């Protein structure tokens, strides 16, 4: 469990100086989800039908906002 503590400590130090990185990544994932149907992926595809990047983007952005507020 010492490795997990060290990982969380390193991650918090990294994101403390880059508070907007996770929200920007989340917004980028939402934009990717919006553009996938226009890039030629069929509507039967898993990524388009499930809105995978939309859900991941929203989760990452909310987590980024919460982490930035805490740091």
C-alpha positions as CSV (number, residue, x, y, z in Angstrom):
1,X,0.0,0.0,0.0
2,X,3.0,2.3,0.2
3,X,3.2,2.4,-3.6
4,X,-0.4,3.7,-3.7
5,X,0.3,6.4,-1.2
6,X,3.4,7.5,-3.2
7,X,1.3,7.4,-6.4
8,X,-1.4,9.6,-5.0
9,X,1.2,12.0,-3.6
10,X,3.0,12.3,-6.9
11,X,-0.3,12.8,-8.8
12,X,-1.4,15.5,-6.4
13,X,2.0,17.3,-6.8
14,X,1.7,17.0,-10.6
15,X,-1.9,18.3,-10.8
16,X,-1.3,21.1,-8.3
17,X,0.6,23.0,-10.9
18,X,-1.7,22.0,-13.8
19,X,-5.2,22.6,-12.4
20,X,-6.8,23.0,-15.8
21,X,-5.4,19.9,-17.4
22,X,-8.1,17.4,-16.5
23,X,-11.1,19.7,-17.3
24,X,-9.5,20.5,-20.6
25,X,-9.0,16.8,-21.3
26,X,-12.6,16.2,-20.4
27,X,-13.8,18.9,-22.8
28,X,-11.6,17.5,-25.5
29,X,-13.2,14.0,-25.0
30,X,-16.7,15.6,-25.3
31,X,-15.7,17.3,-28.5
32,X,-14.3,14.1,-29.9
33,X,-17.6,12.4,-29.1
34,X,-19.4,15.1,-31.0
35,X,-17.3,14.7,-34.1
36,X,-17.1,10.9,-34.3
37,X,-20.4,10.6,-36.3
38,X,-19.2,13.1,-38.8
39,X,-15.9,11.4,-39.4
40,X,-17.4,8.4,-41.1
41,X,-17.9,6.0,-38.2
42,X,-21.2,4.2,-38.6
43,X,-24.1,4.6,-36.2
44,X,-23.7,0.9,-35.5
45,X,-20.3,1.4,-34.0
46,X,-19.8,0.9,-30.2
47,X,-18.1,4.3,-29.7
48,X,-20.9,6.2,-31.4
49,X,-23.8,4.2,-30.0
50,X,-22.7,4.2,-26.4
51,X,-21.3,7.8,-26.3
52,X,-18.3,6.4,-24.5
53,X,-16.2,9.6,-24.9
54,X,-19.0,11.8,-23.8
55,X,-19.4,9.9,-20.5
56,X,-15.6,9.7,-19.9
57,X,-15.2,13.4,-20.7
58,X,-17.9,14.4,-18.3
59,X,-16.4,12.2,-15.5
60,X,-12.9,13.4,-16.1
61,X,-13.9,17.1,-16.2
62,X,-16.0,16.9,-13.0
63,X,-13.1,15.0,-11.3
64,X,-10.7,17.7,-12.6
65,X,-12.8,20.5,-11.2
66,X,-13.1,18.8,-7.8
67,X,-9.4,18.1,-7.7
68,X,-8.5,21.7,-8.7
69,X,-10.8,23.1,-6.0
70,X,-9.3,20.8,-3.4
71,X,-5.7,21.7,-4.3
